[in-house]
Amino acid sequence: MKKFISVLVAIALSSFVISANAAVPDEEWRQSPPPTADASWGILAQGIQQSNTTFAHPQLMSFTADKYEIGTGKVLTVKVCHSFAQSECPHEEYQKYGSPVGMCNSESSDCIEEVGATTSTGEKLTVNFVKDFPGKTGWEFVGDKAANLPTSGSTFLVDVPGAPHASGSLYLISSIIGATRMPQDAKFGPATLETSIWPVRLLTGTYDVYPESTDPNMYSGLGINSGGGPTFCEGVQSSKTQCAMPEAAPLNVAFSLKFKLTTSITGWLSGRISNVDASLTRDSDGTQHLAVSALPVRVPTIFGWVQKSQTPTDLARFYSDMDPFVLNMGNGYGKCLDPAGVVGPCNPKYWESVLRNPGNSQDGMKEFAMWLPLIKDSAAAAPTAWYFHNENGNIGSQCVDSQSQITGLVTTNATVFIPGPPSFNASEGTLDYKVLAPHFLPDGVVFQGTYDLLISSTVARCLYKFTSAPIKATVSVVSDSGVTQVVTTTISERDGFIHLAANGFTFSNPTIKVKLTQDVVVEPTPTPTPTPTPQPLVTATPTPTASATATLKPVAKKITITCVKGKNFKKVTGLKPTCPAGYKKK
């Protein structure tokens, strides 16, 4: 046993040296075991991975269980369906599906209508469809629009000669759609859509991808994936004879996809792209047309090990307060310290060394922040990505039904972020988005952040109680120490969305604050028109009554006389006029 452990340690040490020193592309970077035999904690956040790879090939599956509760129901039977017909997929059972969204053809229900590429100078590049990859697998299924179930498709390859990468100009378009249905539901719920554009090179060999298992014992609970078999391909997709290995994407080419979706897609779009332009329209029959155009980004990888005996106090205390089972979930290394000495797979909580991957959450971000000084605030790798997916989340429940539409998009090149839309900070009137990444790239260059926010104009106006007048925005990137960075921002409003982008900020753990404002239009107060006092309408001169006549005084009458002096004449008017000296009254 000791000899076996020594061999493991030797392998771990040699693997670490290879991982640390071998010059491999960032897209092919792989995690390594602890660098010593001592019990260690590790940390990993790659920031880029299409999680729904189980359904890189189409599958529609039906399950019976002792109770239809996600996670706790025990799976009793499993079968593969090729349609939603009652005879194929009994409607009193639980179902789930996943399938690539293929290039549109005569059989498509949900598909990609167009793949585009545009240079930084505005030149539209030629994009040629090459082939479905891998093509038919035998697991295809027919859709049912009434059940919100699409017809299955295939991932596919395109050639973009004007956007070459290190190994040619092939790109894999991988967009996976999926949803679930409980027995009491008439149709599948709103679907998830997870989309990537991968520059790839093809390796020739013997490969295979296994579907999810039909063995009930392979499921720990209803709704939990069994996991497929080995693929023998370390790339992003394979057929039986080819493996697609990722390459770095050109960062100055904007790639675009246009979708036609009869299956309902809702919530928020989140992703790893920048300079985003997106639109969403809906036909009268409910078909959605989603278009997304954006540049790829580099996303840093967080990775490192520390011996448990040398763990800083704050991190050690953080781990000591965590549930042991949750703490040790991850990749186990070294000895299994199970006190019962169980033969077989080690219970995760008994692994000697554990590589943690806490993911995108408040607690996860707190943990990653404590690790940044240990990894010298520097990334282990920084592969490129063009990726987005939709997820649940509502920026303000009083303003939108997140189950009825796509209400916005938020993207960043940060390694870690809080999933979903920005949170609405009512006290400050800001949309807050927490992000985290190493300050430096692997080559020591300071990592520059990107952030794009698209939010429904209707939702924004509801949140802020705005009118239909133009909206303005300010963006603040506030570090965890309270320092505000100056960033480059742009804002526009079109096609029913407010578009905002911020670029050039630095990490490690800032909060991006967006504040929307609107000039208050003060309507001039009209000058009131005075209401004239009514005047009596006189139709005749009234004859004074006797009493009125008695109170009136007689009006004195002026008279005019003519005065003469030789040949000169003067007229004098007055009550008692007299002629001036030298004149005589005529």
C-alpha positions as MATLAB code, in Angstrom:
seq = 'MKKFISVLVAIALSSFVISANAAVPDEEWRQSPPPTADASWGILAQGIQQSNTTFAHPQLMSFTADKYEIGTGKVLTVKVCHSFAQSECPHEEYQKYGSPVGMCNSESSDCIEEVGATTSTGEKLTVNFVKDFPGKTGWEFVGDKAANLPTSGSTFLVDVPGAPHASGSLYLISSIIGATRMPQDAKFGPATLETSIWPVRLLTGTYDVYPESTDPNMYSGLGINSGGGPTFCEGVQSSKTQCAMPEAAPLNVAFSLKFKLTTSITGWLSGRISNVDASLTRDSDGTQHLAVSALPVRVPTIFGWVQKSQTPTDLARFYSDMDPFVLNMGNGYGKCLDPAGVVGPCNPKYWESVLRNPGNSQDGMKEFAMWLPLIKDSAAAAPTAWYFHNENGNIGSQCVDSQSQITGLVTTNATVFIPGPPSFNASEGTLDYKVLAPHFLPDGVVFQGTYDLLISSTVARCLYKFTSAPIKATVSVVSDSGVTQVVTTTISERDGFIHLAANGFTFSNPTIKVKLTQDVVVEPTPTPTPTPTPQPLVTATPTPTASATATLKPVAKKITITCVKGKNFKKVTGLKPTCPAGYKKK';
ca = [
       0.000    0.000    0.000;
       2.824    2.382    0.899;
       4.511    1.630   -2.387;
       1.231    2.379   -4.210;
       0.885    5.718   -2.415;
       4.497    6.587   -3.241;
       3.789    5.900   -6.883;
       0.761    8.193   -6.739;
       2.851   10.935   -5.148;
       5.542   10.537   -7.804;
       2.928   10.749  -10.546;
       1.406   13.815   -8.895;
       4.773   15.543   -8.669;
       5.727   14.740  -12.248;
       2.299   15.786  -13.500;
       2.642   19.093  -11.701;
       6.032   19.765  -13.285;
       4.666   18.977  -16.740;
       1.610   21.170  -16.181;
       3.675   24.022  -14.825;
       6.418   24.031  -17.458;
       4.970   22.665  -20.671;
       4.151   25.349  -23.205;
       0.539   24.487  -24.082;
      -2.095   26.809  -25.546;
      -4.407   28.341  -22.954;
      -7.326   26.527  -24.611;
      -5.674   23.180  -23.733;
      -4.625   24.065  -20.185;
      -5.444   21.312  -17.680;
      -5.491   21.311  -13.885;
      -2.677   19.492  -12.064;
      -2.550   17.538   -8.766;
      -1.044   18.989   -5.554;
       2.676   19.725   -6.008;
       3.600   17.848   -2.798;
       2.416   14.763   -0.923;
       1.156   16.931    1.955;
      -2.576   17.362    2.524;
      -3.629   20.418    0.526;
      -6.475   22.648   -0.453;
      -6.837   23.630   -4.083;
      -8.973   26.150   -5.954;
     -10.236   26.150   -9.539;
     -12.435   28.462  -11.585;
     -12.078   28.170  -15.333;
     -14.854   30.553  -16.215;
     -15.429   28.812  -19.566;
     -17.152   25.515  -20.016;
     -20.331   24.485  -21.717;
     -21.925   22.548  -18.867;
     -24.627   20.788  -20.865;
     -22.197   18.579  -22.794;
     -24.255   15.513  -21.828;
     -26.647   16.660  -24.540;
     -24.076   17.486  -27.234;
     -25.983   14.676  -28.949;
     -29.816   14.682  -28.921;
     -31.698   12.716  -26.248;
     -35.327   12.566  -25.106;
     -35.681   10.401  -21.998;
     -38.589    9.236  -19.835;
     -38.369    8.173  -16.174;
     -40.591    6.524  -13.590;
     -39.848    7.137   -9.909;
     -41.196    6.273   -6.477;
     -42.049    9.962   -6.082;
     -41.797   12.738   -8.640;
     -39.568   15.105   -6.693;
     -36.314   16.416   -8.143;
     -33.284   15.067   -6.314;
     -35.157   12.936   -3.769;
     -37.238   10.723   -6.046;
     -35.736    7.287   -6.643;
     -35.477    6.421  -10.342;
     -37.206    3.096  -11.115;
     -37.092    2.850  -14.915;
     -35.461    4.778  -17.760;
     -36.144    4.697  -21.499;
     -35.137    6.621  -24.607;
     -37.931    8.197  -26.696;
     -37.979    9.263  -30.340;
     -41.178   11.320  -30.086;
     -43.597   12.655  -27.467;
     -46.353   10.277  -28.516;
     -48.015    8.551  -25.564;
     -46.842    5.188  -26.860;
     -43.235    6.427  -26.947;
     -43.053    8.689  -23.885;
     -45.946    7.997  -21.452;
     -47.251   11.376  -20.312;
     -47.730   10.174  -16.739;
     -43.919    9.931  -16.399;
     -41.120   12.471  -15.906;
     -39.275   13.522  -19.073;
     -36.260   15.575  -20.003;
     -34.667   16.400  -23.321;
     -31.546   18.013  -24.640;
     -30.475   18.607  -28.204;
     -28.160   20.693  -30.351;
     -29.825   23.463  -32.357;
     -28.789   22.778  -35.932;
     -28.552   24.855  -39.089;
     -32.031   25.508  -40.506;
     -33.374   23.061  -43.076;
     -36.781   21.864  -44.239;
     -37.208   19.631  -41.162;
     -36.174   22.193  -38.540;
     -38.447   23.620  -35.885;
     -35.789   25.332  -33.764;
     -32.659   26.214  -35.680;
     -29.922   28.714  -36.539;
     -30.873   30.730  -39.620;
     -27.543   32.466  -40.151;
     -23.933   32.484  -38.944;
     -22.065   35.740  -39.550;
     -18.626   37.285  -39.033;
     -17.607   40.950  -39.325;
     -14.160   42.533  -39.021;
     -13.357   45.607  -36.922;
     -13.493   47.691  -40.137;
     -17.053   46.547  -40.855;
     -16.214   44.017  -43.571;
     -18.675   41.099  -43.636;
     -16.786   37.842  -44.056;
     -17.892   34.810  -46.035;
     -19.164   31.956  -43.856;
     -19.509   28.525  -45.480;
     -21.477   25.655  -43.982;
     -19.215   22.561  -43.912;
     -21.188   19.720  -42.305;
     -23.186   18.560  -39.321;
     -20.773   17.344  -36.682;
     -21.187   14.585  -35.672;
     -24.442   14.260  -37.654;
     -26.912   11.404  -37.107;
     -26.435    9.404  -33.895;
     -29.589    7.267  -33.681;
     -30.911    9.249  -30.696;
     -32.824   11.883  -32.714;
     -36.435   12.752  -31.832;
     -39.394   14.512  -33.442;
     -40.675   17.683  -31.828;
     -44.154   18.598  -30.601;
     -44.945   22.319  -30.617;
     -47.966   21.915  -28.331;
     -45.674   20.264  -25.765;
     -42.949   22.955  -26.174;
     -40.623   20.244  -27.518;
     -38.312   21.027  -30.473;
     -37.205   18.636  -33.185;
     -33.638   17.546  -32.467;
     -30.672   18.870  -34.479;
     -26.883   18.615  -34.611;
     -23.911   20.787  -33.797;
     -22.152   21.777  -37.031;
     -18.972   23.126  -38.574;
     -18.522   26.291  -40.649;
     -15.501   27.677  -42.460;
     -14.636   31.395  -42.180;
     -11.603   31.923  -44.443;
     -11.352   35.604  -43.505;
     -11.052   34.807  -39.768;
      -8.178   32.325  -39.534;
      -6.919   30.943  -36.226;
      -3.714   29.028  -35.433;
      -4.894   25.815  -37.132;
      -7.072   26.928  -40.009;
     -10.494   28.566  -40.232;
     -12.965   25.932  -39.001;
     -15.486   26.854  -36.291;
     -17.816   24.565  -34.343;
     -21.285   26.017  -33.659;
     -22.591   24.373  -30.494;
     -25.984   25.516  -29.204;
     -27.731   23.122  -26.814;
     -31.411   23.454  -25.901;
     -33.071   21.492  -23.095;
     -35.963   21.353  -20.628;
     -37.898   19.030  -18.309;
     -41.520   18.053  -17.726;
     -43.314   16.715  -14.639;
     -46.191   14.208  -15.090;
     -48.821   16.754  -14.112;
     -47.591   19.310  -16.675;
     -49.177   19.541  -20.108;
     -45.885   20.608  -21.699;
     -42.173   21.048  -21.114;
     -41.119   24.130  -19.196;
     -39.217   27.113  -20.639;
     -35.992   25.873  -22.174;
     -32.360   26.585  -21.413;
     -30.202   27.603  -24.367;
     -26.419   27.295  -24.047;
     -24.402   28.501  -27.030;
     -20.712   28.593  -27.975;
     -18.683   29.314  -31.090;
     -15.411   27.374  -30.938;
     -12.441   27.793  -33.314;
     -11.308   24.180  -33.758;
      -8.881   21.810  -35.402;
      -9.923   18.231  -36.134;
      -7.939   15.240  -34.919;
      -8.477   11.867  -36.593;
      -8.841    8.751  -34.473;
     -11.341    6.423  -32.843;
     -13.756    8.226  -30.542;
     -17.175    7.680  -29.052;
     -19.708    9.467  -26.897;
     -22.161    7.474  -24.856;
     -25.720    8.628  -24.130;
     -27.086    8.897  -20.639;
     -27.541    5.528  -19.034;
     -30.815    3.605  -19.114;
     -29.759    1.800  -15.913;
     -31.831    3.226  -12.989;
     -28.991    2.424  -10.576;
     -26.808    5.026  -12.291;
     -29.031    7.871  -11.029;
     -28.671    9.205   -7.487;
     -32.032   10.930   -7.767;
     -34.725   12.005  -10.174;
     -33.544   14.796  -12.443;
     -29.845   14.202  -11.706;
     -27.746   13.221  -14.718;
     -26.162    9.788  -14.770;
     -23.203   11.061  -16.743;
     -22.199    9.523  -20.035;
     -19.401    7.119  -20.748;
     -15.836    8.109  -21.724;
     -15.450   10.123  -24.895;
     -11.682    9.632  -25.394;
     -11.759   13.114  -26.913;
     -10.387   15.933  -24.763;
     -11.819   18.562  -27.075;
     -15.247   20.159  -27.243;
     -17.061   17.641  -29.476;
     -16.416   14.431  -31.353;
     -17.746   12.045  -33.935;
     -16.684    8.397  -34.152;
     -13.659    9.348  -36.235;
     -12.820   12.996  -35.393;
     -12.214   15.069  -32.267;
     -12.632   18.874  -32.354;
      -9.882   20.543  -30.292;
     -10.304   24.215  -29.308;
      -8.083   27.013  -30.611;
      -7.765   30.684  -29.637;
     -10.330   32.916  -31.344;
      -9.396   36.126  -33.187;
     -10.444   38.913  -30.819;
     -11.074   41.474  -33.568;
     -13.837   39.570  -35.400;
     -17.463   39.876  -34.280;
     -19.343   36.606  -34.719;
     -23.132   36.517  -34.945;
     -25.951   33.973  -34.809;
     -29.597   34.344  -35.772;
     -32.013   31.852  -34.194;
     -35.551   30.798  -35.041;
     -37.099   29.285  -31.899;
     -40.578   27.813  -31.583;
     -39.641   26.561  -28.112;
     -40.104   29.155  -25.383;
     -36.846   30.781  -24.191;
     -37.158   33.091  -21.176;
     -35.198   34.767  -18.380;
     -31.863   36.546  -18.785;
     -28.989   35.900  -21.169;
     -25.577   35.742  -19.545;
     -22.240   35.094  -21.183;
     -18.599   35.583  -22.153;
     -18.686   38.056  -25.040;
     -18.197   41.806  -25.460;
     -19.402   44.701  -27.632;
     -22.732   42.930  -27.758;
     -25.560   43.759  -30.143;
     -28.712   41.697  -29.693;
     -32.357   41.762  -30.681;
     -35.411   39.648  -29.954;
     -38.715   39.683  -31.844;
     -41.733   37.408  -31.723;
     -44.065   36.452  -34.569;
     -47.831   36.322  -34.156;
     -47.592   32.516  -33.815;
     -45.132   32.841  -30.916;
     -41.935   32.029  -32.857;
     -38.973   33.932  -31.407;
     -36.210   35.402  -33.548;
     -33.077   35.964  -31.475;
     -29.973   37.609  -32.950;
     -26.688   38.027  -31.061;
     -23.516   39.629  -32.444;
     -20.387   40.075  -30.308;
     -16.615   39.845  -30.022;
     -14.908   36.920  -28.276;
     -13.125   37.616  -24.970;
     -10.314   36.131  -22.916;
     -11.422   34.754  -19.543;
      -8.754   34.150  -16.859;
      -8.481   30.819  -15.051;
      -8.060   30.811  -11.254;
      -6.014   27.847  -10.034;
      -3.638   26.997   -7.204;
      -2.760   24.756   -4.261;
      -1.819   25.464   -0.640;
      -0.819   22.955    2.018;
      -3.437   22.680    4.737;
      -0.753   23.319    7.361;
       0.081   26.646    5.675;
      -3.463   27.820    4.984;
      -3.974   31.487    6.000;
      -6.076   32.020    9.119;
      -9.079   33.609    7.399;
      -9.315   30.830    4.798;
      -8.783   28.090    7.409;
     -11.575   29.569    9.542;
     -13.842   29.824    6.480;
     -13.300   26.118    5.763;
     -13.699   25.057    9.405;
     -17.162   26.660    9.478;
     -18.295   24.803    6.344;
     -20.255   21.569    6.279;
     -17.643   18.777    5.812;
     -19.547   17.126    2.986;
     -19.924   20.403    1.068;
     -16.331   21.361    1.853;
     -14.868   18.233    0.297;
     -17.026   18.069   -2.801;
     -14.706   18.348   -5.770;
     -11.722   16.491   -7.140;
     -10.084   14.311   -4.492;
      -6.335   13.599   -4.395;
      -3.975   11.619   -2.207;
      -5.078    9.182    0.482;
      -8.643    8.314    1.479;
      -8.896    9.042    5.208;
     -12.119    7.146    5.807;
     -11.818    5.875    9.438;
     -13.904    2.834    8.530;
     -11.313    1.809    5.978;
     -13.971    1.190    3.348;
     -12.714   -0.630    0.266;
     -13.908    0.996   -2.941;
     -14.686    4.588   -3.944;
     -13.738    7.097   -1.290;
     -16.492    9.139    0.291;
     -15.701   12.708   -0.879;
     -15.521   14.070    2.654;
     -12.538   11.801    3.440;
     -10.164   12.826    0.670;
      -6.784   13.975    1.980;
      -6.480   16.780   -0.594;
      -9.355   18.459   -2.375;
      -9.491   20.789   -5.366;
     -12.444   23.057   -4.671;
     -14.574   24.706   -7.346;
     -17.219   26.698   -5.455;
     -18.667   28.285   -8.588;
     -20.569   31.531   -9.123;
     -22.226   32.464   -5.838;
     -21.875   34.960   -2.991;
     -20.024   32.447   -0.827;
     -17.997   31.268   -3.804;
     -16.914   34.815   -4.580;
     -15.907   35.334   -0.966;
     -13.805   32.161   -1.086;
     -12.157   33.073   -4.403;
     -11.276   36.524   -3.041;
      -9.383   34.916   -0.140;
      -7.421   32.801   -2.631;
      -6.287   35.668   -4.885;
      -3.287   36.654   -2.708;
      -2.226   32.983   -2.567;
      -2.047   32.765   -6.362;
      -0.338   36.180   -6.534;
      -3.476   37.651   -8.114;
      -2.433   36.082  -11.415;
      -4.261   33.799  -13.854;
      -3.040   30.289  -14.648;
      -4.405   30.586  -18.200;
      -6.682   32.885  -20.189;
      -8.463   31.029  -23.014;
     -10.816   32.775  -25.416;
     -14.576   32.338  -25.458;
     -17.701   33.236  -27.398;
     -20.479   31.954  -25.167;
     -23.906   32.767  -23.719;
     -26.788   30.987  -22.020;
     -30.132   31.903  -20.520;
     -30.983   31.503  -16.862;
     -33.768   32.293  -14.467;
     -33.749   35.612  -12.694;
     -35.844   38.692  -12.337;
     -34.511   42.181  -11.885;
     -37.800   43.393  -10.420;
     -40.795   41.114  -10.031;
     -43.176   44.026  -10.067;
     -42.014   44.959  -13.540;
     -41.707   41.762  -15.554;
     -42.772   38.165  -15.698;
     -39.436   36.372  -16.153;
     -41.258   33.274  -17.368;
     -42.715   34.985  -20.432;
     -39.822   36.594  -22.260;
     -36.112   37.377  -22.504;
     -35.791   40.591  -20.532;
     -32.099   41.367  -20.820;
     -28.508   40.285  -21.327;
     -25.429   40.765  -19.174;
     -21.925   39.637  -20.168;
     -18.427   40.012  -18.753;
     -14.943   38.585  -19.162;
     -14.563   38.221  -15.383;
     -13.725   34.739  -14.112;
     -16.447   34.732  -11.451;
     -19.729   36.634  -11.276;
     -23.085   36.395   -9.528;
     -25.464   34.585  -11.917;
     -28.578   36.196  -13.290;
     -29.386   39.840  -13.908;
     -27.850   42.722  -11.964;
     -29.479   43.277   -8.583;
     -31.540   46.444   -8.215;
     -30.142   48.530   -5.336;
     -33.209   50.543   -4.411;
     -31.389   52.725   -1.844;
     -28.858   53.958   -4.425;
     -31.017   53.499   -7.512;
     -28.325   51.381   -9.184;
     -28.125   48.065  -10.997;
     -25.272   46.268   -9.217;
     -23.206   43.438  -10.685;
     -20.454   41.755   -8.666;
     -17.457   40.327  -10.561;
     -14.068   38.837   -9.700;
     -10.921   37.945  -11.639;
      -7.152   37.946  -11.166;
      -5.489   41.317  -11.641;
      -2.845   39.866  -13.988;
      -2.875   37.595  -17.014;
      -0.379   34.685  -17.143;
       2.185   36.876  -18.950;
       1.999   39.571  -16.240;
      -0.103   42.018  -18.266;
      -2.848   43.797  -16.298;
      -6.197   42.253  -17.178;
      -8.726   44.739  -18.616;
     -12.394   44.119  -17.841;
     -15.420   44.250  -20.152;
     -19.084   44.506  -19.213;
     -22.168   44.668  -21.441;
     -25.731   45.192  -20.258;
     -28.864   45.081  -22.388;
     -32.105   45.620  -20.538;
     -35.641   45.835  -21.835;
     -36.664   49.483  -22.155;
     -40.052   48.606  -20.685;
     -38.483   46.939  -17.650;
     -36.044   49.815  -17.058;
     -38.780   52.435  -17.249;
     -40.913   50.420  -14.850;
     -38.073   49.995  -12.330;
     -37.197   53.677  -12.339;
     -40.718   54.948  -13.001;
     -39.422   56.748  -16.087;
     -41.420   58.311  -18.882;
     -40.886   57.617  -22.576;
     -38.245   60.396  -22.734;
     -34.600   59.412  -23.500;
     -32.637   57.613  -20.774;
     -29.041   58.360  -19.758;
     -26.646   56.219  -17.725;
     -23.541   56.482  -15.598;
     -21.283   53.533  -14.774;
     -19.114   53.212  -11.689;
     -16.660   50.378  -11.086;
     -16.115   50.340   -7.323;
     -13.321   48.226   -5.850;
     -13.787   46.237   -2.645;
     -11.833   49.034   -0.905;
     -14.329   51.633   -2.141;
     -12.187   53.219   -4.881;
     -14.094   54.187   -8.018;
     -12.373   53.587  -11.354;
     -12.778   55.670  -14.480;
     -14.073   53.548  -17.354;
     -15.098   54.007  -20.979;
     -18.862   53.676  -21.392;
     -21.359   53.791  -24.220;
     -25.152   53.815  -24.126;
     -27.908   53.688  -26.712;
     -31.535   52.661  -26.934;
     -32.946   50.757  -29.901;
     -35.129   47.797  -30.802;
     -36.822   47.866  -27.408;
     -33.564   47.527  -25.414;
     -31.202   49.886  -23.623;
     -27.613   48.959  -24.618;
     -24.744   49.832  -22.282;
     -21.075   48.815  -22.282;
     -18.169   49.514  -19.920;
     -14.569   48.664  -20.776;
     -11.063   49.131  -19.463;
     -11.577   48.575  -15.737;
      -9.292   46.362  -13.658;
      -9.895   43.626  -11.100;
      -9.670   41.919   -8.491;
     -13.149   42.093   -6.876;
     -15.112   45.169   -7.964;
     -18.814   45.947   -8.103;
     -20.117   47.447  -11.337;
     -22.830   49.997  -10.635;
     -25.079   51.262  -13.411;
     -27.363   54.193  -12.683;
     -30.010   55.114  -15.209;
     -31.299   58.671  -15.165;
     -33.686   60.792  -17.121;
     -33.926   64.548  -17.474;
     -37.038   65.835  -15.789;
     -39.102   67.652  -18.365;
     -40.832   70.532  -16.585;
     -43.874   71.667  -18.490;
     -44.218   75.508  -18.405;
     -46.991   76.640  -16.088;
     -49.560   78.422  -18.268;
     -50.384   82.048  -17.319;
     -53.991   82.028  -16.210;
     -56.316   84.141  -18.364;
     -58.163   86.585  -16.085;
     -61.883   86.128  -16.006;
     -63.482   89.477  -17.017;
     -65.951   91.001  -14.623;
     -69.376   90.860  -16.250;
     -70.626   94.286  -17.330;
     -74.294   95.142  -17.495;
     -75.707   95.314  -20.959;
     -77.129   98.904  -21.295;
     -80.009   99.147  -23.735;
     -81.352  102.572  -22.797;
     -80.485  105.545  -20.641;
     -82.374  105.024  -17.432;
     -84.590  107.767  -16.131;
     -83.513  108.675  -12.601;
     -86.033  108.082   -9.927;
     -87.105  111.003   -7.788;
     -84.911  109.995   -4.901;
     -81.897  109.580   -7.181;
     -82.491  112.990   -8.778;
     -82.531  114.589   -5.385;
     -79.025  113.449   -4.582;
     -77.446  114.626   -7.850;
     -75.684  118.066   -8.047;
     -76.184  120.194  -11.150;
     -73.158  120.278  -13.482;
     -71.782  123.881  -14.130;
     -71.750  124.943  -17.831;
     -68.773  126.703  -19.463;
     -69.315  129.588  -21.886;
     -67.142  131.147  -24.607;
     -66.838  134.892  -25.390;
     -65.066  136.792  -28.182;
     -62.712  139.647  -27.316;
     -61.392  142.249  -29.790;
     -58.444  144.678  -29.824;
     -58.130  146.593  -33.069;
     -57.901  143.905  -35.744;
     -57.057  141.134  -33.237;
     -59.648  138.666  -31.896;
     -59.420  136.185  -29.001;
     -61.884  133.579  -27.773;
     -61.983  133.021  -24.014;
     -63.803  130.028  -22.466;
     -64.692  129.593  -18.774;
     -67.384  129.558  -16.223;
     -67.151  133.380  -16.028;
     -64.863  134.390  -18.853;
     -63.445  137.959  -19.055;
     -61.425  139.637  -21.766;
     -57.737  140.262  -21.151;
     -56.374  143.764  -20.582;
     -56.678  145.986  -23.696;
     -59.432  143.819  -25.183;
     -63.109  144.482  -25.198;
     -65.928  141.996  -25.330;
     -67.459  141.933  -28.802;
];
